[in-house]
């Protein structure tokens, strides 16, 4: 196994397309954002993305939180209405509307009616059925949407939507709550046409918000991914679910999964490229592009975690398989002790070892979305990850600190390691010495500022 011969545990190469952090609105969409008065701060709080050529193929991943908010339930119902076989995971959509400042969670039947009214307002403005409108809301749990304010804002914003890139950036800014910076990512993918041997280029772009109340469980935070490729909804769903397993399901800030977590992926088909079919090289290339955008957005969210000063990336090799590697990486970045140690620039490898030893595999739905057969996923769900302390190796910020096969703790220059940990990103690298599985996860340090911000969130 190649990684076992690596004396310093170098970073694991990421085999995904290059991503740029800028707003690029794919063809076939218009977007915009506005400040309409939901937030007391006066900052932008309404975002709208619309498919300009009719309904786009749509896929979604939602929070499994049993307190799922009204926008989650409504979007699931709308997707299922248009594509019953998709079970609320895929279908078609004309628009996505997002409100920021009120989560509209735990608001009962009145909150459901509010969310439906928002969808109706978008449908009226666009001249489409309400079932083609998907909804997002973020903010304080237990507060209702100011429906009249939102409806008026939609009526004003809709005619101002633009097909220019500025529209997507405006939408991204309107998603933000406690985020300190806007989150954007884009890449392209070449899609040949086997019929006439021509070559076309499709764009994949994404926006996201969320820097707190983030923890892996099928989706974390709010994100909207858009592509102008032509893809059927069921294939789009497969791409999104697989990408989520390896990106947003591997992101944690504070161990709490929100009531509103949602990721949408829409495909307009307006690029003019050949349709993407399942099982083709083009499908694999597009899936990689979707994952590249998702991964970069997840890393931006981790780096901007509430009160964070350091992005923590944990990469694991040598696991029995990839789900085991992902479980260990996720356990390490989720550890409050590891997060605190990184904040203090303390190379305390014992906390990393303990977190690895506590790792458990994801739930059955996540394992199945990651490629395991349903029966295997059910059997392995939540099982402890396999760890052999005598084979485990740990490196912190490029310094080997533990090697189980070489006696355990390794000599190290503590001040040199502390200095390396002071970078914007701290890489925690593990090799389990058991197989070929690899995985990574993203998190951030835990600071006093996180406690201060969340102790005053509603006041």
C-alpha positions as CSV (number, residue, x, y, z in Angstrom):
1,X,0.0,0.0,0.0
2,X,1.6,3.3,-1.1
3,X,0.6,5.4,1.9
4,X,2.3,3.1,4.3
5,X,5.7,3.9,2.7
6,X,5.1,7.7,3.2
7,X,7.3,8.7,6.2
8,X,5.7,12.1,6.7
9,X,2.0,11.4,5.8
10,X,1.8,13.9,2.9
11,X,-1.6,15.4,2.0
12,X,-3.9,13.1,0.0
13,X,-4.3,14.4,-3.5
14,X,-7.8,15.6,-4.4
15,X,-8.8,14.3,-7.9
16,X,-11.5,16.9,-8.7
17,X,-11.8,19.8,-11.1
18,X,-10.3,23.2,-10.2
19,X,-12.8,25.6,-8.6
20,X,-12.9,29.4,-8.6
21,X,-14.4,31.3,-5.8
22,X,-16.5,33.8,-7.8
23,X,-20.1,34.2,-9.0
24,X,-20.8,32.7,-12.4
25,X,-24.5,32.2,-13.1
26,X,-25.0,29.3,-15.5
27,X,-27.1,29.8,-18.6
28,X,-30.9,29.3,-18.2
29,X,-31.1,31.1,-14.8
30,X,-31.8,34.5,-13.5
31,X,-31.1,35.5,-9.9
32,X,-31.1,38.4,-7.4
33,X,-31.3,39.4,-3.8
34,X,-32.7,42.3,-1.8
35,X,-33.1,43.7,1.6
36,X,-36.9,43.8,2.4
37,X,-37.0,44.2,6.1
38,X,-37.0,40.7,7.6
39,X,-33.7,41.3,9.4
40,X,-33.6,44.1,11.9
41,X,-30.1,44.9,10.7
42,X,-31.4,46.0,7.2
43,X,-29.0,43.6,5.5
44,X,-30.2,41.6,2.4
45,X,-32.7,38.9,3.4
46,X,-34.5,37.7,0.3
47,X,-32.9,35.6,-2.5
48,X,-34.6,34.3,-5.6
49,X,-33.2,32.0,-8.4
50,X,-35.5,31.3,-11.4
51,X,-35.2,29.1,-14.4
52,X,-35.7,31.3,-17.4
53,X,-36.7,28.6,-19.9
54,X,-39.3,26.7,-18.0
55,X,-38.9,24.2,-15.1
56,X,-35.4,22.9,-14.5
57,X,-34.5,19.4,-13.4
58,X,-34.1,19.5,-9.6
59,X,-32.6,17.4,-6.8
60,X,-32.4,18.0,-3.1
61,X,-31.0,16.7,0.1
62,X,-32.7,17.6,3.3
63,X,-32.1,17.5,7.1
64,X,-33.3,14.3,8.8
65,X,-34.0,16.4,12.0
66,X,-37.5,15.5,13.3
67,X,-38.2,19.1,13.9
68,X,-37.7,19.8,10.1
69,X,-38.9,23.3,9.3
70,X,-41.8,24.3,7.1
71,X,-39.7,25.2,4.1
72,X,-38.2,21.7,4.2
73,X,-41.5,19.9,4.3
74,X,-43.0,22.2,1.6
75,X,-40.1,21.6,-0.8
76,X,-40.3,17.9,-0.3
77,X,-44.0,17.9,-1.0
78,X,-43.5,20.1,-4.1
79,X,-40.8,17.8,-5.6
80,X,-43.0,14.7,-4.8
81,X,-46.0,16.3,-6.5
82,X,-44.2,16.6,-9.8
83,X,-42.2,13.4,-9.6
84,X,-43.9,10.9,-7.2
85,X,-41.2,8.3,-7.8
86,X,-38.6,10.6,-6.4
87,X,-40.0,10.5,-2.9
88,X,-39.4,14.2,-2.4
89,X,-35.7,13.9,-3.5
90,X,-36.0,15.0,-7.1
91,X,-38.4,16.5,-9.6
92,X,-38.6,19.8,-11.5
93,X,-38.6,23.4,-10.3
94,X,-39.1,26.8,-11.8
95,X,-37.7,28.7,-8.8
96,X,-36.0,28.7,-5.4
97,X,-36.9,31.4,-2.9
98,X,-34.9,32.0,0.2
99,X,-35.7,34.1,3.2
100,X,-33.1,35.0,5.9
101,X,-33.9,36.1,9.4
102,X,-36.6,33.7,10.3
103,X,-36.2,29.9,10.2
104,X,-39.9,29.3,10.2
105,X,-39.3,26.2,12.2
106,X,-41.4,25.0,15.1
107,X,-44.2,27.4,14.0
108,X,-46.9,24.8,13.5
109,X,-49.8,24.9,11.0
110,X,-49.5,28.7,10.8
111,X,-45.9,28.4,9.8
112,X,-46.8,25.9,7.1
113,X,-49.4,28.3,5.8
114,X,-46.9,31.2,5.8
115,X,-44.4,29.1,3.7
116,X,-47.1,28.1,1.2
117,X,-48.1,31.7,0.8
118,X,-44.4,32.6,0.0
119,X,-44.3,29.9,-2.7
120,X,-47.7,31.2,-4.1
121,X,-46.2,34.7,-4.3
122,X,-43.3,33.5,-6.3
123,X,-45.5,31.4,-8.5
124,X,-47.8,34.4,-9.2
125,X,-44.8,36.6,-10.0
126,X,-43.4,34.0,-12.4
127,X,-46.6,32.7,-13.8
128,X,-45.9,29.1,-12.8
129,X,-47.6,26.5,-10.5
130,X,-46.8,26.8,-6.8
131,X,-45.6,23.2,-6.9
132,X,-42.7,24.3,-9.0
133,X,-41.4,26.6,-6.3
134,X,-38.8,25.3,-3.8
135,X,-38.3,27.2,-0.5
136,X,-35.5,27.9,1.9
137,X,-35.6,29.8,5.2
138,X,-32.9,30.5,7.8
139,X,-32.7,32.4,11.0
140,X,-34.1,32.1,14.5
141,X,-36.2,29.0,15.3
142,X,-39.8,29.7,16.5
143,X,-40.3,32.9,14.6
144,X,-42.9,33.3,11.8
145,X,-42.2,34.8,8.5
146,X,-43.7,38.3,7.9
147,X,-45.6,37.1,4.9
148,X,-46.8,40.5,3.7
149,X,-43.3,41.9,3.7
150,X,-42.0,38.8,1.9
151,X,-44.7,38.8,-0.7
152,X,-44.2,42.5,-1.5
153,X,-40.5,41.9,-1.7
154,X,-41.0,39.1,-4.2
155,X,-43.2,41.2,-6.4
156,X,-40.5,43.9,-6.4
157,X,-37.5,41.6,-6.8
158,X,-38.8,39.3,-9.6
159,X,-38.8,41.9,-12.4
160,X,-35.3,42.9,-11.3
161,X,-33.8,39.4,-11.6
162,X,-30.7,39.3,-13.9
163,X,-29.0,36.7,-15.9
164,X,-25.7,38.3,-15.1
165,X,-23.2,37.0,-12.5
166,X,-24.0,39.8,-10.1
167,X,-27.5,38.3,-9.6
168,X,-26.0,35.1,-8.2
169,X,-23.7,37.0,-5.9
170,X,-26.6,39.1,-4.7
171,X,-28.6,35.9,-3.9
172,X,-25.6,34.5,-2.0
173,X,-25.4,37.6,0.1
174,X,-29.1,37.5,0.9
175,X,-28.7,33.9,2.2
176,X,-26.2,35.0,4.9
177,X,-27.0,35.1,8.6
178,X,-23.9,34.9,10.9
179,X,-21.6,34.3,8.0
180,X,-18.8,36.9,7.8
181,X,-18.2,36.5,4.1
182,X,-20.1,35.4,1.0
183,X,-19.6,31.9,-0.2
184,X,-19.3,31.2,-4.0
185,X,-17.8,28.5,-6.1
186,X,-17.8,27.6,-9.8
187,X,-16.2,25.2,-12.3
188,X,-16.8,24.0,-15.8
189,X,-17.0,20.5,-17.4
190,X,-16.5,19.5,-21.1
191,X,-19.4,17.4,-22.5
192,X,-18.7,16.0,-25.9
193,X,-21.6,15.2,-28.2
194,X,-21.1,11.6,-29.5
195,X,-23.6,12.2,-32.3
196,X,-21.8,15.0,-34.2
197,X,-18.4,14.9,-32.4
198,X,-18.7,18.5,-31.2
199,X,-17.6,19.6,-27.8
200,X,-19.5,21.8,-25.4
201,X,-18.9,23.3,-22.0
202,X,-21.3,23.3,-19.1
203,X,-21.0,25.4,-16.0
204,X,-21.5,24.3,-12.4
205,X,-21.8,27.0,-9.8
206,X,-22.9,27.1,-6.2
207,X,-23.7,29.4,-3.3
208,X,-24.0,28.5,0.4
209,X,-24.6,29.9,3.9
210,X,-24.1,28.5,7.3
211,X,-21.2,28.8,9.8
212,X,-22.9,27.5,12.9
213,X,-25.4,24.8,13.9
214,X,-23.6,22.6,11.4
215,X,-23.0,18.8,11.8
216,X,-23.1,15.9,9.3
217,X,-26.4,14.2,8.7
218,X,-27.2,14.1,5.0
219,X,-27.0,17.9,4.6
220,X,-25.7,20.8,6.6
221,X,-26.7,24.5,6.1
222,X,-28.3,25.9,3.0
223,X,-26.8,25.6,-0.5
224,X,-28.0,26.1,-4.0
225,X,-26.0,24.5,-6.9
226,X,-26.9,25.3,-10.5
227,X,-25.7,23.9,-13.8
228,X,-26.7,24.5,-17.4
229,X,-26.0,20.9,-18.3
230,X,-29.0,18.7,-19.5
231,X,-29.5,16.0,-16.9
232,X,-32.6,14.0,-15.9
233,X,-33.8,14.6,-12.3
234,X,-33.0,11.0,-11.1
235,X,-29.4,11.2,-12.3
236,X,-29.1,14.7,-10.8
237,X,-30.2,13.2,-7.4
238,X,-27.6,10.4,-7.6
239,X,-24.9,13.0,-8.3
240,X,-26.0,15.3,-5.5
241,X,-26.4,12.5,-2.9
242,X,-23.0,11.1,-3.6
243,X,-21.3,14.5,-3.5
244,X,-23.0,15.4,-0.2
245,X,-21.7,12.2,1.4
246,X,-18.1,13.2,0.7
247,X,-18.4,16.9,1.4
248,X,-21.2,18.4,3.4
249,X,-21.7,15.2,5.4
250,X,-18.0,15.6,6.3
251,X,-18.5,19.1,7.6
252,X,-19.0,20.0,11.2
253,X,-18.7,23.2,13.2
254,X,-20.4,22.6,16.5
255,X,-22.1,19.2,16.5
256,X,-25.7,20.5,15.9
257,X,-27.7,19.6,12.8
258,X,-30.2,22.3,12.0
259,X,-33.9,22.1,11.4
260,X,-33.6,23.7,8.0
261,X,-30.6,22.1,6.3
262,X,-31.1,21.8,2.6
263,X,-29.1,21.5,-0.6
264,X,-30.7,22.1,-4.0
265,X,-29.2,21.2,-7.4
266,X,-30.9,22.5,-10.5
267,X,-30.0,21.8,-14.1
268,X,-31.5,24.1,-16.8
269,X,-30.2,22.3,-19.9
270,X,-29.5,25.7,-21.5
271,X,-25.8,25.0,-22.2
272,X,-26.6,23.4,-25.5
273,X,-24.4,20.4,-24.7
274,X,-25.6,16.9,-25.3
275,X,-27.9,15.3,-22.7
276,X,-26.0,13.5,-19.9
277,X,-26.9,9.9,-19.5
278,X,-26.4,7.6,-16.5
279,X,-23.3,5.4,-16.6
280,X,-21.4,7.5,-19.1
281,X,-18.0,9.3,-18.9
282,X,-19.9,12.6,-19.2
283,X,-22.0,11.7,-16.2
284,X,-18.9,10.9,-14.2
285,X,-17.3,14.2,-15.3
286,X,-20.3,16.3,-14.3
287,X,-20.6,14.5,-11.0
288,X,-17.0,15.4,-10.3
289,X,-17.7,19.0,-11.1
290,X,-20.7,19.0,-8.7
291,X,-18.6,17.5,-6.0
292,X,-15.8,19.9,-6.6
293,X,-18.1,22.9,-6.1
294,X,-19.7,21.2,-3.0
295,X,-16.3,20.5,-1.5
296,X,-15.1,24.0,-1.9
297,X,-18.2,25.5,-0.4
298,X,-18.0,23.2,2.5
299,X,-14.4,24.2,3.1
300,X,-15.4,27.9,3.0
301,X,-18.1,27.2,5.6
302,X,-15.7,25.5,7.9
303,X,-13.1,28.2,7.6
304,X,-15.8,30.8,8.4
305,X,-17.2,28.8,11.4
306,X,-18.6,31.0,14.1
307,X,-15.7,32.4,16.1
308,X,-13.2,30.3,14.1
309,X,-9.6,31.3,13.4
310,X,-8.4,28.0,11.7
311,X,-9.8,25.6,9.1
312,X,-9.2,22.0,10.2
313,X,-8.9,19.4,7.5
314,X,-8.5,15.8,8.6
315,X,-7.4,13.3,5.9
316,X,-7.4,9.6,6.6
317,X,-5.8,6.8,4.5
318,X,-5.2,3.2,5.2
319,X,-8.7,2.4,6.3
320,X,-10.5,-0.8,5.4
321,X,-12.7,1.2,3.0
322,X,-13.8,4.7,2.3
323,X,-16.8,4.8,4.6
324,X,-14.5,3.8,7.5
325,X,-12.0,6.5,6.6
326,X,-14.7,9.1,6.4
327,X,-16.0,8.0,9.8
328,X,-12.6,8.5,11.4
329,X,-12.0,11.9,9.7
330,X,-15.4,13.1,10.8
331,X,-14.9,12.0,14.4
332,X,-11.6,13.9,14.6
333,X,-12.9,17.2,13.3
334,X,-16.0,16.9,15.4
335,X,-14.1,16.5,18.7
336,X,-14.4,19.6,20.9
337,X,-11.1,18.6,22.5
338,X,-9.3,18.5,19.1
339,X,-10.9,21.8,18.1
340,X,-9.8,23.5,21.3
341,X,-6.3,22.1,20.9
342,X,-6.0,23.5,17.4
343,X,-7.2,26.9,18.7
344,X,-4.5,26.8,21.3
345,X,-1.9,25.5,18.8
346,X,-1.4,22.5,21.1
347,X,-0.1,19.4,19.3
348,X,-2.0,17.1,21.6
349,X,-2.0,14.0,19.4
350,X,-3.7,12.0,22.3
351,X,-6.9,13.9,21.6
352,X,-6.7,12.9,18.0
353,X,-6.1,9.3,18.8
354,X,-9.0,9.2,21.2
355,X,-11.4,10.8,18.7
356,X,-10.3,8.3,16.0
357,X,-10.9,5.5,18.5
358,X,-14.4,6.8,19.1
359,X,-15.4,6.9,15.4
360,X,-18.6,5.3,14.2
361,X,-19.8,4.8,10.7
362,X,-22.6,7.0,9.3
363,X,-26.2,5.9,9.2
364,X,-27.7,3.6,6.7
365,X,-29.0,6.3,4.4
366,X,-25.6,8.0,4.2
367,X,-23.8,4.8,3.6
368,X,-26.2,3.8,0.8
369,X,-25.9,7.2,-0.8
370,X,-22.2,6.7,-0.7
371,X,-22.4,3.5,-2.8
372,X,-23.0,0.6,-0.4
373,X,-25.8,-1.8,-1.2
374,X,-28.9,-1.3,1.0
375,X,-28.4,-4.6,2.9
376,X,-24.7,-3.9,3.6
377,X,-25.5,-0.3,4.6
378,X,-28.1,-1.4,7.0
379,X,-25.7,-4.0,8.6
380,X,-22.8,-1.5,8.9
381,X,-24.8,1.6,10.0
382,X,-23.4,3.3,13.1
383,X,-20.9,0.5,13.7
384,X,-17.5,1.3,15.3
385,X,-14.8,2.1,12.8
386,X,-11.9,-0.4,12.8
387,X,-8.7,1.0,14.5
388,X,-5.5,-0.8,15.4
389,X,-3.4,1.4,17.7
390,X,-0.2,-0.6,16.7
391,X,-0.7,0.5,13.0
392,X,-2.0,4.0,13.5
393,X,0.1,7.0,12.5
394,X,-0.8,10.6,13.1
395,X,0.7,13.8,11.7
396,X,-0.2,17.3,12.7
397,X,0.5,20.2,10.3
398,X,3.1,18.1,8.5
399,X,4.9,16.7,11.6
400,X,4.7,13.0,12.4
401,X,3.7,12.9,16.1
402,X,2.6,9.2,16.6
403,X,3.6,5.9,14.9
404,X,2.1,2.8,16.5
405,X,4.5,0.5,14.7
406,X,7.5,2.5,15.9
407,X,6.8,2.7,19.6
408,X,4.0,5.3,19.6
409,X,4.9,8.9,20.4
410,X,7.5,10.4,18.1
411,X,10.2,13.0,19.0
412,X,9.1,16.4,18.0
413,X,10.0,20.1,18.2
414,X,6.9,21.3,20.0
415,X,7.5,25.0,19.1
416,X,8.0,24.1,15.4
417,X,4.7,22.2,15.4
418,X,2.9,25.0,17.2
419,X,4.2,27.4,14.6
420,X,2.9,25.2,11.8
421,X,-0.5,25.0,13.4
422,X,-0.8,28.8,13.4
423,X,-1.5,28.7,9.6
424,X,-5.0,29.5,8.3
425,X,-5.5,25.7,7.7
426,X,-4.3,22.9,10.0
427,X,-4.0,19.5,8.3
428,X,-4.5,16.5,10.6
429,X,-3.3,13.4,8.8
430,X,-3.9,9.8,9.9
431,X,-3.0,6.5,8.3
432,X,-4.7,3.4,9.8
433,X,-2.5,0.8,8.1
434,X,-5.4,-1.5,7.4
435,X,-6.4,-1.1,3.8
436,X,-6.9,1.2,0.8
437,X,-9.8,3.4,2.1
438,X,-9.4,7.2,2.2
439,X,-11.6,10.0,3.3
440,X,-11.5,13.6,4.6
441,X,-13.6,15.9,6.8
442,X,-13.7,19.7,7.5
443,X,-14.1,21.6,10.7
444,X,-12.7,24.6,12.6
445,X,-11.2,25.4,15.9
446,X,-13.4,26.2,19.0
447,X,-12.9,29.7,20.4
448,X,-14.3,31.9,23.1
449,X,-15.9,33.9,20.3
450,X,-18.2,31.0,19.5
451,X,-19.6,30.9,23.0
452,X,-20.1,34.7,23.1
453,X,-21.9,34.8,19.7
454,X,-24.2,31.9,20.5
455,X,-25.0,33.1,24.0
456,X,-26.5,36.2,22.5
457,X,-27.9,34.9,19.2
458,X,-31.6,35.8,19.8
459,X,-30.9,39.0,21.8
